[in-house]
Amino acid sequence: MEVLLINYDLNFEIRRPPIVERIRKLYPDNKRISESSYAIYTNDSPETVYDKFKDLIDSNDNCMVFTLRRPYAGWHRTPVIEWLESRVN
């Protein structure tokens, strides 16, 4: 399994985007990294993950799925760091 980072920017959205609910439903082992980024722990490829969300993306939006590997650097709340440390290769 790998940690994938889903990064999205849904422009002109007025309400909480449905992509968040879908991430939480399809990938319960996740951590919110930022307002529009979630890390997920999965066997799915980045392409497979993107395919599960592309129906929520329109021409003025952005969505990318990245594989997260070491080394990485930064600061976050302890639960997020612990989650990443226990899952990222």
N, CA, C and O atoms as CSV, one atom per row, in Angstrom:
chain,resi,resn,atom,element,x,y,z
A,1,MET,N,N,0.845,-1.182,0.000
A,1,MET,CA,C,0.000,0.000,0.000
A,1,MET,C,C,0.883,1.236,0.000
A,1,MET,O,O,2.021,1.213,0.470
A,2,GLU,N,N,0.331,2.311,-0.538
A,2,GLU,CA,C,1.059,3.571,-0.606
A,2,GLU,C,C,0.186,4.724,-0.144
A,2,GLU,O,O,-1.039,4.617,-0.082
A,3,VAL,N,N,0.841,5.820,0.176
A,3,VAL,CA,C,0.130,7.049,0.505
A,3,VAL,C,C,0.064,7.881,-0.772
A,3,VAL,O,O,1.084,8.164,-1.400
A,4,LEU,N,N,-1.143,8.262,-1.138
A,4,LEU,CA,C,-1.367,9.147,-2.272
A,4,LEU,C,C,-1.903,10.465,-1.748
A,4,LEU,O,O,-2.650,10.499,-0.770
A,5,LEU,N,N,-1.524,11.527,-2.393
A,5,LEU,CA,C,-1.991,12.859,-2.027
A,5,LEU,C,C,-2.970,13.331,-3.085
A,5,LEU,O,O,-2.616,13.455,-4.257
A,6,ILE,N,N,-4.198,13.594,-2.672
A,6,ILE,CA,C,-5.217,14.162,-3.558
A,6,ILE,C,C,-5.238,15.656,-3.305
A,6,ILE,O,O,-5.507,16.104,-2.190
A,7,ASN,N,N,-4.956,16.421,-4.337
A,7,ASN,CA,C,-4.924,17.876,-4.237
A,7,ASN,C,C,-5.935,18.421,-5.240
A,7,ASN,O,O,-5.843,18.141,-6.436
A,8,TYR,N,N,-6.892,19.193,-4.757
A,8,TYR,CA,C,-7.929,19.709,-5.647
A,8,TYR,C,C,-8.151,21.190,-5.398
A,8,TYR,O,O,-7.909,21.699,-4.304
A,9,ASP,N,N,-8.611,21.858,-6.421
A,9,ASP,CA,C,-8.987,23.266,-6.337
A,9,ASP,C,C,-10.265,23.409,-7.140
A,9,ASP,O,O,-10.237,23.505,-8.367
A,10,LEU,N,N,-11.381,23.422,-6.437
A,10,LEU,CA,C,-12.684,23.522,-7.092
A,10,LEU,C,C,-13.101,24.979,-7.086
A,10,LEU,O,O,-13.561,25.498,-6.069
A,11,ASN,N,N,-12.942,25.623,-8.199
A,11,ASN,CA,C,-13.218,27.046,-8.317
A,11,ASN,C,C,-14.716,27.321,-8.407
A,11,ASN,O,O,-15.468,26.524,-8.968
A,12,PHE,N,N,-15.131,28.425,-7.862
A,12,PHE,CA,C,-16.514,28.896,-7.903
A,12,PHE,C,C,-17.478,28.001,-7.137
A,12,PHE,O,O,-18.680,28.031,-7.400
A,13,GLU,N,N,-16.971,27.196,-6.186
A,13,GLU,CA,C,-17.846,26.369,-5.361
A,13,GLU,C,C,-18.354,27.202,-4.193
A,13,GLU,O,O,-17.579,27.904,-3.542
A,14,ILE,N,N,-19.633,27.127,-3.930
A,14,ILE,CA,C,-20.240,27.893,-2.849
A,14,ILE,C,C,-20.351,27.053,-1.585
A,14,ILE,O,O,-20.179,27.572,-0.482
A,15,ARG,N,N,-20.633,25.775,-1.727
A,15,ARG,CA,C,-20.784,24.893,-0.572
A,15,ARG,C,C,-19.611,23.921,-0.506
A,15,ARG,O,O,-18.803,23.830,-1.430
A,16,ARG,N,N,-19.540,23.203,0.600
A,16,ARG,CA,C,-18.474,22.207,0.766
A,16,ARG,C,C,-18.538,21.229,-0.401
A,16,ARG,O,O,-19.592,20.656,-0.676
A,17,PRO,N,N,-17.432,21.040,-1.079
A,17,PRO,CA,C,-17.470,20.201,-2.274
A,17,PRO,C,C,-17.731,18.735,-1.958
A,17,PRO,O,O,-17.258,18.224,-0.943
A,18,PRO,N,N,-18.484,18.051,-2.825
A,18,PRO,CA,C,-18.778,16.630,-2.596
A,18,PRO,C,C,-17.540,15.744,-2.681
A,18,PRO,O,O,-17.586,14.583,-2.276
A,19,ILE,N,N,-16.448,16.269,-3.196
A,19,ILE,CA,C,-15.220,15.478,-3.276
A,19,ILE,C,C,-14.742,15.065,-1.889
A,19,ILE,O,O,-14.182,13.979,-1.731
A,20,VAL,N,N,-14.951,15.909,-0.883
A,20,VAL,CA,C,-14.527,15.587,0.487
A,20,VAL,C,C,-15.294,14.376,1.011
A,20,VAL,O,O,-14.697,13.464,1.583
A,21,GLU,N,N,-16.594,14.364,0.822
A,21,GLU,CA,C,-17.396,13.236,1.282
A,21,GLU,C,C,-16.996,11.956,0.556
A,21,GLU,O,O,-16.959,10.883,1.159
A,22,ARG,N,N,-16.697,12.066,-0.733
A,22,ARG,CA,C,-16.301,10.886,-1.497
A,22,ARG,C,C,-14.940,10.369,-1.020
A,22,ARG,O,O,-14.751,9.159,-0.895
A,23,ILE,N,N,-14.005,11.259,-0.758
A,23,ILE,CA,C,-12.703,10.828,-0.230
A,23,ILE,C,C,-12.908,10.054,1.067
A,23,ILE,O,O,-12.363,8.963,1.235
A,24,ARG,N,N,-13.676,10.606,1.967
A,24,ARG,CA,C,-13.889,9.970,3.276
A,24,ARG,C,C,-14.620,8.640,3.157
A,24,ARG,O,O,-14.352,7.712,3.921
A,25,LYS,N,N,-15.542,8.543,2.203
A,25,LYS,CA,C,-16.298,7.306,2.010
A,25,LYS,C,C,-15.443,6.218,1.360
A,25,LYS,O,O,-15.425,5.078,1.824
A,26,LEU,N,N,-14.735,6.572,0.284
A,26,LEU,CA,C,-13.967,5.574,-0.460
A,26,LEU,C,C,-12.646,5.216,0.205
A,26,LEU,O,O,-12.152,4.100,0.050
A,27,TYR,N,N,-12.072,6.165,0.947
A,27,TYR,CA,C,-10.756,5.971,1.556
A,27,TYR,C,C,-10.807,6.368,3.025
A,27,TYR,O,O,-10.328,7.440,3.395
A,28,PRO,N,N,-11.384,5.510,3.864
A,28,PRO,CA,C,-11.517,5.870,5.287
A,28,PRO,C,C,-10.184,6.049,6.007
A,28,PRO,O,O,-10.126,6.729,7.031
A,29,ASP,N,N,-9.109,5.448,5.486
A,29,ASP,CA,C,-7.787,5.657,6.087
A,29,ASP,C,C,-7.160,6.868,5.399
A,29,ASP,O,O,-6.384,6.729,4.454
A,30,ASN,N,N,-7.512,8.062,5.890
A,30,ASN,CA,C,-7.072,9.313,5.268
A,30,ASN,C,C,-6.734,10.335,6.335
A,30,ASN,O,O,-7.113,10.200,7.499
A,31,LYS,N,N,-6.015,11.358,5.913
A,31,LYS,CA,C,-5.750,12.515,6.774
A,31,LYS,C,C,-5.859,13.770,5.933
A,31,LYS,O,O,-5.364,13.832,4.808
A,32,ARG,N,N,-6.510,14.761,6.496
A,32,ARG,CA,C,-6.599,16.063,5.840
A,32,ARG,C,C,-5.273,16.782,6.031
A,32,ARG,O,O,-4.822,16.980,7.159
A,33,ILE,N,N,-4.656,17.169,4.930
A,33,ILE,CA,C,-3.369,17.851,4.970
A,33,ILE,C,C,-3.570,19.363,4.924
A,33,ILE,O,O,-2.876,20.110,5.614
A,34,SER,N,N,-4.520,19.803,4.111
A,34,SER,CA,C,-4.830,21.235,4.011
A,34,SER,C,C,-6.292,21.377,3.607
A,34,SER,O,O,-7.014,20.388,3.484
A,35,GLU,N,N,-6.707,22.594,3.406
A,35,GLU,CA,C,-8.096,22.863,3.021
A,35,GLU,C,C,-8.523,22.049,1.801
A,35,GLU,O,O,-9.684,21.655,1.695
A,36,SER,N,N,-7.599,21.797,0.890
A,36,SER,CA,C,-7.970,21.081,-0.332
A,36,SER,C,C,-6.976,19.974,-0.679
A,36,SER,O,O,-6.719,19.704,-1.852
A,37,SER,N,N,-6.423,19.340,0.350
A,37,SER,CA,C,-5.507,18.214,0.136
A,37,SER,C,C,-5.761,17.136,1.182
A,37,SER,O,O,-5.866,17.418,2.376
A,38,TYR,N,N,-5.858,15.900,0.712
A,38,TYR,CA,C,-6.016,14.745,1.593
A,38,TYR,C,C,-4.980,13.709,1.228
A,38,TYR,O,O,-4.717,13.477,0.048
A,39,ALA,N,N,-4.389,13.083,2.229
A,39,ALA,CA,C,-3.530,11.928,2.038
A,39,ALA,C,C,-4.391,10.698,2.294
A,39,ALA,O,O,-5.161,10.658,3.254
A,40,ILE,N,N,-4.257,9.696,1.431
A,40,ILE,CA,C,-5.006,8.451,1.585
A,40,ILE,C,C,-4.026,7.293,1.545
A,40,ILE,O,O,-2.980,7.375,0.902
A,41,TYR,N,N,-4.367,6.221,2.231
A,41,TYR,CA,C,-3.551,5.009,2.250
A,41,TYR,C,C,-4.317,3.956,1.469
A,41,TYR,O,O,-5.412,3.558,1.867
A,42,THR,N,N,-3.743,3.499,0.349
A,42,THR,CA,C,-4.510,2.668,-0.561
A,42,THR,C,C,-3.625,1.783,-1.426
A,42,THR,O,O,-2.425,2.022,-1.559
A,43,ASN,N,N,-4.221,0.778,-1.998
A,43,ASN,CA,C,-3.579,-0.044,-3.026
A,43,ASN,C,C,-3.886,0.488,-4.419
A,43,ASN,O,O,-3.301,0.023,-5.397
A,44,ASP,N,N,-4.793,1.455,-4.526
A,44,ASP,CA,C,-5.164,2.014,-5.827
A,44,ASP,C,C,-4.022,2.846,-6.401
A,44,ASP,O,O,-3.245,3.452,-5.663
A,45,SER,N,N,-3.934,2.864,-7.721
A,45,SER,CA,C,-2.948,3.713,-8.401
A,45,SER,C,C,-3.454,5.150,-8.428
A,45,SER,O,O,-4.646,5.383,-8.228
A,46,PRO,N,N,-2.572,6.117,-8.671
A,46,PRO,CA,C,-3.039,7.496,-8.813
A,46,PRO,C,C,-4.104,7.638,-9.905
A,46,PRO,O,O,-5.060,8.396,-9.740
A,47,GLU,N,N,-3.948,6.924,-11.000
A,47,GLU,CA,C,-4.924,6.985,-12.090
A,47,GLU,C,C,-6.294,6.474,-11.645
A,47,GLU,O,O,-7.321,7.073,-11.964
A,48,THR,N,N,-6.301,5.371,-10.911
A,48,THR,CA,C,-7.563,4.805,-10.414
A,48,THR,C,C,-8.241,5.774,-9.460
A,48,THR,O,O,-9.455,5.967,-9.527
A,49,VAL,N,N,-7.464,6.383,-8.573
A,49,VAL,CA,C,-8.035,7.348,-7.624
A,49,VAL,C,C,-8.620,8.533,-8.389
A,49,VAL,O,O,-9.758,8.929,-8.140
A,50,TYR,N,N,-7.860,9.094,-9.307
A,50,TYR,CA,C,-8.363,10.239,-10.079
A,50,TYR,C,C,-9.661,9.873,-10.805
A,50,TYR,O,O,-10.603,10.666,-10.831
A,51,ASP,N,N,-9.712,8.682,-11.389
A,51,ASP,CA,C,-10.919,8.261,-12.115
A,51,ASP,C,C,-12.148,8.247,-11.215
A,51,ASP,O,O,-13.264,8.447,-11.694
A,52,LYS,N,N,-11.962,8.017,-9.930
A,52,LYS,CA,C,-13.086,7.986,-8.997
A,52,LYS,C,C,-13.608,9.378,-8.650
A,52,LYS,O,O,-14.674,9.514,-8.049
A,53,PHE,N,N,-12.850,10.421,-9.033
A,53,PHE,CA,C,-13.246,11.790,-8.693
A,53,PHE,C,C,-13.461,12.692,-9.904
A,53,PHE,O,O,-13.993,13.793,-9.765
A,54,LYS,N,N,-13.057,12.242,-11.083
A,54,LYS,CA,C,-13.084,13.138,-12.227
A,54,LYS,C,C,-14.483,13.599,-12.620
A,54,LYS,O,O,-14.621,14.633,-13.274
A,55,ASP,N,N,-15.520,12.863,-12.239
A,55,ASP,CA,C,-16.877,13.323,-12.540
A,55,ASP,C,C,-17.265,14.546,-11.707
A,55,ASP,O,O,-18.249,15.216,-12.019
A,56,LEU,N,N,-16.504,14.843,-10.652
A,56,LEU,CA,C,-16.774,16.012,-9.804
A,56,LEU,C,C,-15.990,17.247,-10.244
A,56,LEU,O,O,-16.171,18.334,-9.695
A,57,ILE,N,N,-15.126,17.073,-11.230
A,57,ILE,CA,C,-14.238,18.142,-11.690
A,57,ILE,C,C,-14.773,18.697,-13.002
A,57,ILE,O,O,-15.110,17.942,-13.914
A,58,ASP,N,N,-14.849,20.023,-13.092
A,58,ASP,CA,C,-15.251,20.613,-14.371
A,58,ASP,C,C,-14.106,21.440,-14.941
A,58,ASP,O,O,-13.004,21.440,-14.392
A,59,SER,N,N,-14.359,22.134,-16.027
A,59,SER,CA,C,-13.286,22.789,-16.785
A,59,SER,C,C,-12.576,23.916,-16.034
A,59,SER,O,O,-11.481,24.315,-16.431
A,60,ASN,N,N,-13.170,24.437,-14.960
A,60,ASN,CA,C,-12.482,25.504,-14.218
A,60,ASN,C,C,-11.876,24.992,-12.903
A,60,ASN,O,O,-11.451,25.788,-12.065
A,61,ASP,N,N,-11.838,23.686,-12.728
A,61,ASP,CA,C,-11.294,23.073,-11.516
A,61,ASP,C,C,-9.946,22.416,-11.802
A,61,ASP,O,O,-9.548,22.245,-12.954
A,62,ASN,N,N,-9.262,22.055,-10.730
A,62,ASN,CA,C,-8.005,21.311,-10.823
A,62,ASN,C,C,-8.059,20.145,-9.852
A,62,ASN,O,O,-8.605,20.264,-8.755
A,63,CYS,N,N,-7.493,19.023,-10.256
A,63,CYS,CA,C,-7.373,17.871,-9.361
A,63,CYS,C,C,-6.168,17.053,-9.807
A,63,CYS,O,O,-6.059,16.664,-10.969
A,64,MET,N,N,-5.266,16.799,-8.863
A,64,MET,CA,C,-4.077,15.992,-9.136
A,64,MET,C,C,-3.942,14.954,-8.029
A,64,MET,O,O,-4.299,15.208,-6.878
A,65,VAL,N,N,-3.423,13.781,-8.390
A,65,VAL,CA,C,-3.165,12.728,-7.420
A,65,VAL,C,C,-1.691,12.364,-7.530
A,65,VAL,O,O,-1.213,12.002,-8.605
A,66,PHE,N,N,-0.973,12.462,-6.413
A,66,PHE,CA,C,0.465,12.217,-6.365
A,66,PHE,C,C,0.766,11.060,-5.426
A,66,PHE,O,O,0.050,10.839,-4.449
A,67,THR,N,N,1.827,10.326,-5.725
A,67,THR,CA,C,2.353,9.328,-4.801
A,67,THR,C,C,3.297,10.038,-3.844
A,67,THR,O,O,4.206,10.749,-4.272
A,68,LEU,N,N,3.082,9.845,-2.554
A,68,LEU,CA,C,3.898,10.509,-1.543
A,68,LEU,C,C,4.954,9.532,-1.035
A,68,LEU,O,O,4.636,8.454,-0.534
A,69,ARG,N,N,6.199,9.928,-1.174
A,69,ARG,CA,C,7.319,9.088,-0.726
A,69,ARG,C,C,8.306,9.925,0.071
A,69,ARG,O,O,8.293,11.155,0.015
A,70,ARG,N,N,9.156,9.237,0.811
A,70,ARG,CA,C,10.231,9.903,1.532
A,70,ARG,C,C,11.325,10.281,0.553
A,70,ARG,O,O,11.482,9.590,-0.453
A,71,PRO,N,N,12.057,11.292,0.778
A,71,PRO,CA,C,11.939,12.212,1.895
A,71,PRO,C,C,10.850,13.256,1.641
A,71,PRO,O,O,10.545,13.595,0.497
A,72,TYR,N,N,10.293,13.736,2.698
A,72,TYR,CA,C,9.381,14.876,2.662
A,72,TYR,C,C,9.714,15.734,3.868
A,72,TYR,O,O,10.366,15.268,4.803
A,73,ALA,N,N,9.276,16.967,3.854
A,73,ALA,CA,C,9.598,17.863,4.960
A,73,ALA,C,C,8.423,18.781,5.217
A,73,ALA,O,O,7.642,19.082,4.314
A,74,GLY,N,N,8.309,19.216,6.437
A,74,GLY,CA,C,7.260,20.160,6.794
A,74,GLY,C,C,6.826,19.991,8.230
A,74,GLY,O,O,7.362,19.161,8.965
A,75,TRP,N,N,5.850,20.785,8.620
A,75,TRP,CA,C,5.307,20.757,9.970
A,75,TRP,C,C,3.805,20.604,9.865
A,75,TRP,O,O,3.171,21.194,8.990
A,76,HIS,N,N,3.238,19.817,10.754
A,76,HIS,CA,C,1.792,19.631,10.823
A,76,HIS,C,C,1.459,19.196,12.242
A,76,HIS,O,O,2.353,18.985,13.061
A,77,ARG,N,N,0.184,19.065,12.525
A,77,ARG,CA,C,-0.233,18.568,13.839
A,77,ARG,C,C,0.309,17.154,14.060
A,77,ARG,O,O,0.498,16.404,13.102
A,78,THR,N,N,0.552,16.798,15.295
A,78,THR,CA,C,1.142,15.510,15.643
A,78,THR,C,C,0.377,14.323,15.058
A,78,THR,O,O,1.021,13.423,14.519
A,79,PRO,N,N,-0.956,14.261,15.129
A,79,PRO,CA,C,-1.640,13.090,14.557
A,79,PRO,C,C,-1.374,12.908,13.056
A,79,PRO,O,O,-1.283,11.776,12.580
A,80,VAL,N,N,-1.253,13.995,12.322
A,80,VAL,CA,C,-0.980,13.898,10.884
A,80,VAL,C,C,0.437,13.383,10.665
A,80,VAL,O,O,0.648,12.490,9.844
A,81,ILE,N,N,1.404,13.929,11.384
A,81,ILE,CA,C,2.791,13.486,11.255
A,81,ILE,C,C,2.917,12.007,11.618
A,81,ILE,O,O,3.587,11.251,10.915
A,82,GLU,N,N,2.280,11.597,12.701
A,82,GLU,CA,C,2.332,10.185,13.112
A,82,GLU,C,C,1.697,9.285,12.060
A,82,GLU,O,O,2.215,8.207,11.766
A,83,TRP,N,N,0.578,9.723,11.494
A,83,TRP,CA,C,-0.090,8.952,10.445
A,83,TRP,C,C,0.842,8.793,9.248
A,83,TRP,O,O,1.011,7.686,8.735
A,84,LEU,N,N,1.448,9.894,8.800
A,84,LEU,CA,C,2.369,9.840,7.667
A,84,LEU,C,C,3.578,8.955,7.972
A,84,LEU,O,O,3.956,8.110,7.161
A,85,GLU,N,N,4.181,9.153,9.143
A,85,GLU,CA,C,5.369,8.391,9.512
A,85,GLU,C,C,5.116,6.885,9.508
A,85,GLU,O,O,6.009,6.103,9.183
A,86,SER,N,N,3.909,6.488,9.865
A,86,SER,CA,C,3.608,5.052,9.936
A,86,SER,C,C,3.209,4.448,8.590
A,86,SER,O,O,3.060,3.231,8.480
A,87,ARG,N,N,3.033,5.293,7.556
A,87,ARG,CA,C,2.544,4.791,6.271
A,87,ARG,C,C,3.413,5.112,5.064
A,87,ARG,O,O,3.416,4.347,4.100
A,88,VAL,N,N,4.136,6.197,5.086
A,88,VAL,CA,C,4.908,6.606,3.914
A,88,VAL,C,C,6.200,5.804,3.830
A,88,VAL,O,O,6.942,5.692,4.806
A,89,ASN,N,N,6.453,5.258,2.665
A,89,ASN,CA,C,7.682,4.473,2.425
A,89,ASN,C,C,8.871,5.393,2.266
A,89,ASN,O,O,9.990,4.925,2.058
